[in-house]
C-alpha cells in the first residue's frame, strides 16, 4: 500500500499498535481492504487506511497544497544555496511573501533603518473575517508562522481559517467543536497543526495536512502533580515552547504542568510549583536550554530552567497589582506584563536571564495609558511594536513604539471602530495587525512601514 508523503500527524496514540480491527466483519469497513480475502489489521494500519479513504473523499484543500509547495521550495533553496549566501535566500523568501500577500511588499532596503516613532502609517482593510463573522465575541486571533493564514476562535465554539490577502480574505475552513468552549488557539511553531484549549481538562488538535480534529488521549494527566481530579483541571493558560516540543499549562493551586508534545502521546511529564494561581506563561526565546517565565495572580514572576525543573529567577512585578497577562518578545529583548490596574510594565533582556535576589530586573517603562484590567499584551515579530488592550471597556487599545517606549499618537483615533478588544496579533512579517472584538469581527490593518504600498 502506498503511504502518504506528507508530514507526520501532530501526535499519535502509542496504544494504537495493540489494537486489532476486523475489516471483514463490518460492511462499512470492507472498502478499506486491499484484497477481498483480507481481514484483520492493527490499529496503526487501520488509521492509515482511514486516512487514505478520507483523503480520497476529501482531497487536500488547494490553499494547503499551495502553502506546502511554497514551504518545500524554500527548503530546497535553503539546502541548495551556499551557507554564506543568506542575502540571496532572504530575497527569495521575500519574493514568496510577495506572491502570497498580493504584491504589497517592496524592497525592504527602502525602509528607514528602524520604525519611526510618533506617527504610525496605518491603513484599514476589509475585516479579516468578513467572509464568516463569529456569532458572539472573538476569543483568539493568531497568524500562521509562515503563510498568510489567520485563525479565529470564538464563543460560538468554531475555529475558522482565513487566507489574509488584504482584499477579500476568503474563508478556508470552519471547524465546530461543541464539547470545547475554546478560549485559546495556537499554531504549532512548525505550522503543521493547531492546538485548541479552554476551561476543560482536555484539548483538541487540528492537523492542517489531514484536516482531522482529534481530542487529547486518555491518561493525559497521569504524570501531573497538584492533587486535582482530572475533571477539575483547566487548560486555558498554555503556550508552546519555541521548538514545539513542550506545552506549558498554567494550572490551579500554583502548578505549571509540562506536556511532552514530541512523545506522540501528549502526556503531562512534569510539574513546576509557584505560590499563587498562574495567570500567564511564556517561553524565553533564543535559549539553548529551555527557559519558561510564569506570572501569578500575586504579580510574582518566576523564571524556570525546565530541564532541571529549577527556579533560576524570581521577582515581583514592579508597582503593579494583580498580574493578568504576559508576552515575551520573539527576539528575547523585551518582556511585557499587564495587570488588573491597567498598568503594563515593559522589561528588557535581563528579565529573561538568571539573576540573584538582590539584582531583580526593573522595568524599562511603565505604561499607564489604560486604566482598566489588561487582557492583551502582544509583541510584533520585529520587536518594534507592542499592542496592549483591555476588554473591560470600549476602545481600549494602544500601540507602543518599543525603541522609544512611547505610544503612537495618531492611532487609534476616536473614529476607529474597535469596540471591546478581545485579542490582537501581528502577521509573520508584521505587515498586518488583526484585532478581534466582542462583536464577532476581526478588524484588519495594514502597517505600511513593513509593507509599503
N, C-alpha and C positions, 0 to 999 in steps of 0.2 A: 504494500500500500504506500502511496506517495505521501510524504509528510509535508506540512506547511513549512515554508522557508522563512516565515516571519519570526519576530521576536518571541521569547518565551512569555507565557502569561504572567501577570503581576505576582501571583503566588499559586502554589499547588498544595493540595491536602496530601500529606505523606501516607495517610491510610488508604488512598485510592488503590494502591498496588495489591492490597489484601482482599479487595472485593472481587467477586465473580458474578458476571451478569450473563444470563442466557438470552441470546438473540433469536432463538427459535421458538421460545415459549410465548412470545407476545407478538401479535400481528404488527403492531406499530414499530417493533424493533427489527423486523425481518429485513427492512430496507437498508439496514446498516451492515448486513452481511456482505462479504466479498465473494463467497462461494455458497451455493444453495445448501450444501451439507454442513456449513459452519454453524457452531452453536455457542459455546461459552468463550468469553474473553475476560481479561482482568479489568480493573477499574480504570487504569491509565489508558488502555486501548479503547475502552468504551467511551471515555471522554474525548479521545482523539477522533473517533468516528462520529460522535455527536457534533463536534466542531466542524468536521468535513461536511456533514449534512446541512448544518446551519449555514456554512459559507456558500453551499450550492444554492440554497433557497434565498439567502440574503447576502449578495456579493458585497465586498468591501466598498464603502462609500467612496466616490471619486475624490472628495476632499482629503480623506485619509490616505488614499493611494498617492495623490499628488504630494502631500506633505512628506510621506515616507520616501518618495522618489527624490525630493529635494534634499532630504537628510542624507540619503545614500550617496548622492552626487557630491555633497560637501565632504563626506567621509572619504570618498575615493580620491578627491583632490587633495585632502589633507595628507593621506598616506603617500600620494604620488609626488607631492611637492617637496623640495629640499627643506630641511628643518629651519634653515635660516631665512627662508622666503616667507616670513609671516605677513609682510606687507601685501604680497600678491594674494595670499589666502584671504586676508581681510577684504580686499577689493572684490573677490568673488563672492564672499558672504554678503556684502552689501548689494551686489547685483541680484543675488537670490532674494534678498529682502525687498529690493525694488519690484521684483516680479510679483511678490505676494501682497504688497501694500498699494498697488495701483499707481506706482510711479511717483510716490510722494518724496522719496529720498533723493537728495542731490549729494554732491561731493562733500564729505564731512570736513575736508580741509578748508572749505569756505566758511565754516562756523568760526565765531570768536573762540579763543583758547579755552574759555570757561563760560558757563551760563551767566549772562548779566543779571545783576540784582535790580530791585526796584520795580521794573515793569516787565510783565510776563507776556510774551507774544503767544496768544492762545486763540483758537477758533473752534466754535461749536459745530459739531457734525450731527448727522441723524443719530437718534438713540441707538445704542449698540443692540438693544433687544426689541427694536420696533417691529420686527417680524413676529415676535411672540413675547408679549409682556408677561410679567409674573402676576398672578392673582394674589394680591396681598403684598407684603414687603419683601424686598430682596435681602436675603441673609448674607450672601457672599458673592463677590465677583473676583475672578482670577484669570490672568492671561496665561496661555501656554508658554513654556520656557523658550521655544524656538520658532514656532509658526504663529501666524496671526489668527489664533482661535481664542475665544473668550468663553469661560464657563460662568453660568449664573445658577445659584441655588436659592430657592425661595420658600416662603411659608406655605406655598401650595404643594410642597413635597415633590417638586420637579427640578431636575437638573437639565439645563439647556446649554447647547454649544452653538456658538455663532462664529461665522467667518467674518472677522472685522476687516473690511476693505475701505471703510470711511465713506462709502457711498450707499449701498443697500444693506450691508451687514446681514446676509442671509442666514436663516436658521439651518443648522446642520443636523442636530439630533435633539430629541427630547427623551428623558428617562424619568419614569414615575416610580417612586419607591414609597408606597403607602405606610410601611411599617417604621420608617425613619424620618422624623422631622429634622432634616439636616440643617445644622447651624454652621457647619464648616465644610469646605470642599477645597481640596488641594491637588494640583497636578503633581505626580511623582517627578522628582528632578530630571529623570530621563525623558519625561514627556510621554511615557508609554501608557499611563493609566491615571485614574482619578481616585482619590480617597475621599469618601463621604462619611462624616461623623455627626453626632448630635447627642442629646441627653438620653442616650441608651447605652447598654453595656456591649454593644456590637457595632460593627462598621460594615460598609459596603465598598467594594472596589468596582470601578467601571473600566474594563480593558478596552482601550481605544482601537486596538488592532482587530479584536474579535467582535466588539460590540456587545460583550456579555457583562452583566452586573452580577456579582457574587457576594454573598454575605460572609462575614468572617467565620472561620472554622470553630468547631466546638473545642472546648478546653483553652480558650483564649486567655483566661485569667488564672490558669493553674499556677504560674510562676510569680503571681503578684502578691505583694505584701499589703498590709493595711487592715486586714480583718473584715473588709466589707463583703457582703454577699454579692455574687455576680450581678444579680438584677438591680442592685443599688448603685452600680458604677455608672459613670458618665464619661463620654469621650469628646465633650465639647471643646476642650482645650488640648490641642495637639499640633505637632509640627514634624515634618520630615527632616532628617539630617541632610546636609548638603550632598552627600554621596548617595542618599536614598536608602541606606542600609538599615537605619533605625527610625522609629517613630517615637517621639516623646509625648506622653499623655499626662496632662495635669489631673490628678485625682483629688478626692476629698481627703480630709484629715492631714493635709500637708504632703501627701505622697506624689511622686512623679514616677510613672511606670514607663519602662523601656520595652518597646515592641520590636522584635527581630524581624525585619522585612525580608532579609536575604535568605532566611531559612526555608522559605516556601510555605511553611505552615502558619506564619503570622502569629506567634505566641509571645506573651509577656515573658521576658527573660531576666528581669531585674527591676528594682525599685530604688528610688532615692527619697530621703525624708527631709522635709523642711518644717518650720514651726508654725505655718499658717496655711489656710486654704490657698491653693495655687491658682492664680488668675491668668497667667500667661507664661509661655515657654518660647525660647528662641535659640537657635544654634549659632555659635560663633563661627563666622566664615574663615576660610583660609588657614585652618589649623591642621597640622599633621595628625595630632591626637584630637579625637572628638571632644569638644567642649560645649556645654549646654548652659544657658542662662535661664533662670526661673525667677519669677517675681510673685510674692504672696500678697494676700489681702492687707497684711500689716506693712506693706511697702518695703519689706526686706528682699534684697536681691541676692541670689546665690549664683556662683559660678562653679560648675562641676567638671571634673575630669571623668568622663563617662566610662573610660576603660577601667579605671580603678574604683569607680563609684565614690570618689572622694571630693569633698568640697574644697576648692582651692581659692575661694574668694567669697566674701560676704559683706554687704554693707546696706545701709538704709538709704532709700531713695531720698535725695536731699530736699527738705522743705515740703514734701508732698504728703497727702493723707489718703490712704485707701487706693493703692495702685490698681489699675484696671486693665491696661494693655501694654504690650512690649513689641518692639520690632528691632531687628539687627540689620544694619546696612549691609548690602550684598558684598561689599569690599572689606568689611571689618573695621571701617574707620569711624562709624557713627552708630550709636545706640539711642533709642528713644523710649521713654516710659511715660505713659499717660496716667492720670489719677482721677479720682472721683470729684476733685475740686476744680477740674478744668485745666490744671497745670500740666505741661509737658516738659520734662527735662531731657535735654539732648546731651549725651556723653560722648567723649572721644574714644580713641582706640584703647586707652588704658583701662576702660571698663571691661574689655574682653581679655585682659591679661591677669595672671595670678598676682596677688598683692598681699601685704600684711595688714593686720587690723589697724595699724597706725597710719596707713597710706591709702585710704579709701579714695576712689575717684570722685571728683567734683564735676558738676555739670558745666559744659561749655556755655550753655544758655538755658535759662528757664523761660519758657514761652507761656504768656498769660493772656493771649488774645481771646480764648474761650473761657466761659465761666460755668459751664455745665459738665457733668461727667464725660471724660474722654472715652469714646468707644472704638476709635480707629487711629492708629499711627502706622504709616506706610512709607518706606523709602522707595524712590525710583531706582532702577538698576544702575544708573550712573552715580548714585550718591550725591546728587546735586539738588534734589528736591525732597522734602518731607511733607506728606499730606497728614493733617491732623483734623479730626472731626468728632462731633458729639451727636448722637441720635436722640438726645433728650429734648431738643428744641430745633425749630426750623432754621435752615440756612447756616448751620454751624460747621463751616469748613474753611480751612486756611491752608495755603501752600507756603512752605518755608524755603527760602533760598539758603542752602546749607553752607556754602563757602563764607557768606557774610552773616549767617544766622539771623536773617531778617525776613519778615513776611512780605510777599508781593503785594504792593499797594493797590494795583489796578484790577485785581481779580481775586475772589468773585465779587461781582457788583450787586447792587440791590435788585437788579433785574434777572440775575442768574436763577433759574428755576430749580433750586436744589431740593426743596422740601427737607425732610429729615434724612440726613445722610447715614446710611447703614453700612456701607462698605466702599472701599476705594482700592484701585490697583492700577499700575502702570504696565504698558506693554514691554516686551523684552528690549526694544530699542528706545524706550521712553518717549516714542513719538505720539502715543495715545495715553490718555488717562480716562478710566471708566469709573463712574460714580453711581452706585446703587442707592435707591431711596425707598421710603416707606410706601410709595405709591405704585410700586411694581415696575418702575422704569430704571433703566441704566443709561444715564447721560454719557455721551462720548465727546471728548475734546481732543483737538489736535494741537500738540505743543510744537510750534514752528521751529524752535531752535534745533530740536533733534531731527526734524524732517522738514526743511524749508520747502514751501510750495513753489 
